Amino acid sequence: MHTSNWTDYFLDVAKTISARSNCIRAQVGAVIVNENNKIKATGYNGTPSKVISCRELGFCYRIKNNITSGTRYETCRSIHAEQNAIIQAGEERCRNSTMYIYGHNMICILCKRFIIQAGIKEVYLKKSEEAEIIYITADKIRTELEFQYNNV
């Protein structure tokens, strides 16, 4: 897949942002960028403001209880990086934007709904330095959501 210098740049920004995460299990960063390559918001996964983090507690409930990634989100203290960035930006600044995510190679069902509702048009993901970049459009996310809902 051919990527632009902007894609690499914003994924590097997302990687830097991921370092702010106070989650023991995963460090994820997200950047929302408009059509003119202007950053509208950033987010990282971590606990809501003034809520004690797993890092401060010294353990992750999900790790301690072998909870599979992508399941039982209600057991997690953190907000996902994607959600945090969308909250910071607000819907108006998200419309027709691109989201760059570092630290994941997939988007959970909760974040898929946030991304679609916020009007984000496309997403680039990169799990690690060695990983390939994954590109997904809002239309593909909608199709995935329809499939998941129709097969529940």
LUMZA-782094 format. One record per residue: residue in three letters; x, y, z of N, C-alpha, C in turn. Coordinates in steps of 0.1 Angstrom, whole numbers, padded with zeros to 4 digits, always signed. Layout:
residues N
ALAXYZXYZXYZ;...
end
This chain:
residues 152
MET+0008-0012+0000+0000+0000+0000+0009+0012+0000;HIS+0006+0021-0009+0014+0034-0010+0008+0044+0000;THR+0016+0050+0008+0011+0060+0018+0019+0073+0015;SER+0012+0084+0019+0019+0097+0017+0028+0100+0029;ASN+0036+0110+0027+0044+0115+0038+0035+0120+0049;TRP+0023+0125+0046+0013+0130+0057+0009+0118+0065;THR+0006+0107+0059+0002+0095+0066+0012+0091+0076;ASP+0024+0089+0071+0035+0086+0080+0037+0096+0091;TYR+0036+0109+0088+0038+0119+0098+0027+0118+0109;PHE+0014+0117+0105+0004+0117+0115+0004+0104+0123;LEU+0008+0093+0117+0009+0081+0125+0021+0082+0135;ASP+0031+0089+0131+0042+0092+0141+0037+0101+0152;VAL+0029+0111+0149+0022+0119+0159+0014+0111+0169;ALA+0006+0102+0163-0003+0093+0171+0006+0084+0180;LYS+0017+0079+0175+0026+0071+0183+0031+0079+0195;THR+0035+0091+0193+0040+0100+0203+0029+0102+0214;ILE+0017+0104+0209+0006+0107+0218+0003+0094+0226;SER+0005+0082+0220+0002+0070+0227+0010+0068+0240;ALA+0022+0075+0241+0030+0074+0252+0024+0080+0265;ARG+0014+0089+0263+0006+0095+0274-0003+0085+0281;SER-0006+0074+0275-0016+0064+0280-0012+0060+0294;ASN-0022+0059+0303-0020+0053+0316-0025+0039+0317;CYS-0027+0033+0306-0033+0019+0306-0021+0009+0306;ILE-0022-0001+0314-0012-0011+0315-0012-0021+0303;ARG-0024-0023+0298-0026-0033+0287-0022-0029+0273;ALA-0025-0016+0270-0021-0011+0256-0019+0004+0256;GLN-0010+0008+0248-0008+0023+0247-0012+0027+0233;VAL-0023+0034+0232-0029+0038+0219-0030+0053+0218;GLY-0027+0059+0206-0028+0073+0204-0036+0075+0191;ALA-0044+0086+0191-0052+0089+0179-0051+0104+0176;VAL-0052+0107+0163-0051+0121+0158-0062+0122+0148;ILE-0070+0133+0149-0080+0137+0139-0075+0149+0131;VAL-0075+0147+0118-0069+0157+0109-0079+0161+0098;ASN-0081+0174+0095-0090+0178+0085-0084+0177+0071;GLU-0092+0181+0061-0088+0179+0047-0075+0187+0043;ASN-0072+0197+0051-0061+0206+0049-0049+0202+0058;ASN-0049+0190+0063-0038+0184+0071-0036+0192+0084;LYS-0046+0198+0089-0045+0205+0102-0051+0196+0113;ILE-0043+0194+0124-0048+0186+0135-0059+0193+0142;LYS-0070+0185+0144-0082+0191+0151-0083+0186+0165;ALA-0077+0174+0168-0078+0168+0181-0069+0156+0182;THR-0065+0153+0194-0057+0141+0197-0063+0134+0209;GLY-0060+0122+0210-0065+0114+0222-0056+0102+0224;TYR-0056+0097+0236-0049+0085+0240-0058+0077+0249;ASN-0056+0064+0250-0064+0056+0259-0060+0058+0274;GLY-0069+0060+0282-0067+0061+0296-0079+0064+0304;THR-0078+0065+0317-0090+0067+0325-0095+0082+0324;PRO-0108+0083+0326-0114+0097+0326-0107+0105+0337;SER-0108+0118+0335-0102+0128+0344-0105+0125+0358;LYS-0095+0125+0366-0096+0123+0381-0101+0110+0385;VAL-0099+0100+0376-0103+0086+0380-0089+0078+0381;ILE-0088+0071+0392-0075+0063+0394-0073+0053+0383;SER-0061+0053+0377-0058+0044+0366-0053+0031+0371;CYS-0053+0021+0362-0048+0008+0365-0033+0009+0369;ARG-0026+0018+0362-0012+0020+0365-0010+0024+0380;GLU-0018+0034+0384-0018+0038+0398-0022+0027+0408;LEU-0031+0019+0404-0036+0008+0412-0025-0003+0413;GLY-0017-0004+0402-0007-0014+0401-0012-0027+0395;PHE-0024-0027+0389-0028-0039+0382-0040-0035+0372;CYS-0042-0044+0362-0053-0042+0353-0063-0053+0356;TYR-0075-0049+0358-0086-0059+0361-0087-0069+0350;ARG-0087-0064+0337-0089-0072+0326-0077-0083+0324;ILE-0065-0079+0327-0054-0088+0326-0055-0098+0337;LYS-0058-0093+0349-0059-0102+0361-0070-0113+0359;ASN-0081-0109+0352-0092-0118+0350-0093-0125+0336;ASN-0081-0124+0329-0080-0130+0316-0092-0127+0306;ILE-0096-0114+0306-0107-0109+0297-0101-0107+0283;THR-0107-0114+0274-0103-0113+0260-0104-0099+0254;SER-0094-0095+0247-0094-0082+0241-0106-0081+0231;GLY-0113-0070+0231-0124-0068+0223-0137-0072+0229;THR-0137-0076+0242-0149-0081+0248-0151-0074+0262;ARG-0162-0074+0267-0166-0069+0280-0160-0055+0284;TYR-0162-0045+0275-0157-0032+0277-0161-0026+0290;GLU-0172-0030+0296-0176-0024+0309-0167-0027+0320;THR-0157-0036+0318-0148-0040+0329-0135-0031+0328;CYS-0134-0022+0318-0122-0014+0316-0124+0000+0322;ARG-0114+0005+0329-0115+0018+0335-0112+0029+0324;SER-0106+0026+0313-0102+0035+0303-0112+0039+0293;ILE-0109+0051+0287-0116+0055+0275-0107+0052+0263;HIS-0112+0047+0252-0103+0045+0240-0098+0057+0234;ALA-0086+0057+0228-0080+0068+0222-0089+0075+0212;GLU-0096+0066+0204-0104+0072+0193-0116+0080+0199;GLN-0122+0074+0210-0133+0081+0217-0128+0094+0223;ASN-0116+0094+0229-0111+0106+0236-0108+0117+0225;ALA-0103+0113+0214-0100+0123+0203-0113+0129+0198;ILE-0123+0121+0196-0136+0126+0191-0143+0135+0202;ILE-0142+0131+0214-0148+0140+0225-0140+0153+0225;GLN-0127+0153+0224-0119+0166+0224-0123+0175+0212;ALA-0125+0168+0200-0128+0176+0188-0142+0181+0187;GLY-0151+0173+0191-0165+0175+0188-0169+0172+0174;GLU-0182+0169+0171-0186+0165+0158-0183+0174+0147;GLU-0185+0187+0149-0183+0197+0138-0168+0196+0133;ARG-0159+0195+0142-0145+0194+0137-0141+0181+0132;CYS-0149+0170+0134-0146+0157+0129-0151+0155+0115;ARG-0162+0162+0111-0168+0159+0098-0158+0159+0087;ASN-0158+0149+0079-0150+0147+0067-0135+0146+0070;SER-0132+0143+0082-0118+0143+0086-0112+0128+0085;THR-0099+0127+0088-0092+0115+0087-0087+0112+0102;MET-0088+0100+0106-0082+0096+0119-0070+0087+0117;TYR-0060+0090+0125-0048+0081+0125-0047+0075+0138;ILE-0045+0062+0139-0044+0055+0152-0031+0047+0152;TYR-0024+0048+0163-0012+0040+0165-0014+0032+0177;GLY-0010+0019+0176-0011+0010+0188-0022-0001+0186;HIS-0029+0000+0175-0040-0010+0172-0039-0014+0158;ASN-0045-0026+0155-0046-0030+0141-0061-0033+0138;MET-0070-0029+0147-0084-0030+0145-0091-0019+0152;ILE-0104-0018+0149-0113-0008+0156-0124-0016+0163;CYS-0126-0014+0176-0136-0021+0183-0150-0016+0178;ILE-0160-0023+0181-0174-0020+0177-0179-0006+0183;LEU-0174-0004+0195-0178+0009+0202-0172+0021+0194;CYS-0159+0020+0191-0152+0031+0184-0157+0032+0170;LYS-0161+0021+0163-0167+0022+0150-0179+0030+0150;ARG-0187+0029+0160-0200+0037+0161-0196+0052+0163;PHE-0187+0054+0172-0182+0068+0174-0177+0075+0161;ILE-0169+0067+0154-0162+0072+0142-0173+0076+0132;ILE-0183+0067+0130-0193+0069+0120-0202+0081+0124;GLN-0206+0081+0137-0215+0092+0141-0208+0106+0141;ALA-0195+0106+0143-0187+0119+0142-0185+0123+0128;GLY-0187+0115+0118-0185+0119+0104-0171+0118+0099;ILE-0163+0110+0106-0149+0108+0101-0150+0099+0088;LYS-0143+0103+0078-0144+0096+0065-0135+0084+0063;GLU-0123+0084+0070-0114+0073+0068-0104+0072+0080;VAL-0098+0060+0081-0090+0058+0093-0077+0050+0088;TYR-0066+0054+0093-0053+0047+0091-0049+0041+0105;LEU-0046+0028+0105-0041+0022+0117-0027+0016+0116;LYS-0020+0016+0126-0006+0010+0126-0004+0004+0140;LYS-0002-0009+0141-0001-0015+0154+0013-0013+0161;SER+0023-0013+0153+0037-0011+0158+0046-0007+0147;GLU+0058-0004+0150+0068+0001+0139+0069-0010+0128;GLU+0069-0022+0131+0071-0033+0121+0058-0036+0113;ALA+0047-0032+0118+0034-0035+0112+0031-0027+0100;GLU+0023-0033+0091+0018-0026+0079+0007-0016+0083;ILE+0005-0006+0075-0005+0004+0078-0018-0002+0072;ILE-0029-0001+0080-0042-0005+0075-0051+0007+0073;TYR-0057+0007+0061-0066+0018+0057-0080+0013+0056;ILE-0089+0021+0062-0103+0017+0062-0112+0029+0060;THR-0122+0028+0051-0131+0039+0049-0143+0038+0058;ALA-0150+0050+0059-0162+0050+0067-0173+0040+0061;ASP-0173+0039+0048-0183+0030+0042-0180+0016+0046;LYS-0167+0012+0046-0164-0002+0050-0167-0004+0065;ILE-0165+0006+0074-0169+0005+0088-0184+0003+0089;ARG-0192+0011+0081-0207+0009+0081-0211-0005+0077;THR-0204-0010+0067-0207-0024+0062-0204-0034+0073;GLU-0193-0032+0080-0189-0041+0091-0199-0041+0102;LEU-0204-0028+0106-0214-0027+0116-0227-0034+0112;GLU-0231-0032+0100-0243-0039+0095-0242-0054+0096;PHE-0230-0059+0092-0228-0073+0092-0229-0078+0107;GLN-0222-0071+0116-0222-0075+0130-0236-0075+0136;TYR-0244-0065+0133-0257-0064+0138-0266-0074+0132;ASN-0264-0078+0120-0273-0088+0113-0270-0102+0117;ASN-0258-0104+0124-0254-0117+0128-0253-0119+0143;VAL-0261-0111+0150-0261-0112+0165-0271-0122+0169;
end
